[in-house]
C-alpha cells in the first residue's frame, strides 16, 4: 500500500517525455496508472507498456544497478513513483509475485526472439557464402532488408 510520506508520489508525463534513461543509476521505480509508454534499448523501440498497474524500472531498482532501457511516454501518462522498491515489495508481497510472473513470462518470449535472430544471422552468413555475381548481391540485400524488418516486428511483439 502506498502511504503519503513514504517517498511515493504521482507524476505526469507528456508524449515524448523521458521517464527513465538507459545507463542512469536506478533510483526507484514506477507504477503505470494511465497512458502508454515505449521502451527503447539503444534507441531501438523494443516494447510498449500499456497495462494499468504495470511496473516500470523495477529490474534495475531491485538489482540496485543502472537502467537497462530508456522509457518514454507515448501518450499522456500518469505514474506513481516508488522511491524504495525493496520496502514496497516487502510491504506488498502480491506485487512481488506479480513481477516474478511477469519476468517468467518474458523468458520464453526472449528465447523465441534469440532463436529467430540466430536463424537470421545463419541465413545472412549463408547468403554471403552463395554470392557469385552482382545480381546475387542485390537479391541478398533485398532479403536482408526483409529479414531485418521481420526481426524488428518480432522484437516489438508483432
Phi, psi and omega in degrees: 000137178276133182236135177308131177091359179268011180094002178265146178202150178279136178228144179247145180228145177262160179308131180093343178296141177275124177272312178224146181241128180305135177092342179284149178297132182289129174225092179083181180217178182231160169237126180285123179260324176199158179097188181226144180236155175240142181248130181238134172246116183049049175071007176255124179293124182243346182194167171232148176241116186231348186273124177304136180093356179292142176275144181228124179082015185288328184296305181294327179294319179290317182283339182074033183244212180260156180297134182271350181203165173261136178240128179235151175287129175273323178231179169305134184219139174246131180227155173255125178273130178248112184290322184239095183297318182301311180296320179302313182288329175297322181274346183226069184300332178296327177292323177297318177296320179300317178294318179301317179294319179297314180295320179297324179290332181288333185299308179299324178297317179293321177301316179299316181293323178295317179298318178298320179294319178299318177298318179302311182294316179301318180294321179295314179298316179298321179299319179292327177294331183270359183295127178235323184218171181302322178299324177296321180295317178298318179298317180296318179300314179300314181294322179297317178298316179296317179295320178299313180299319178297314182297317178297319177299320179296317179299324182274004177081016183260000000 
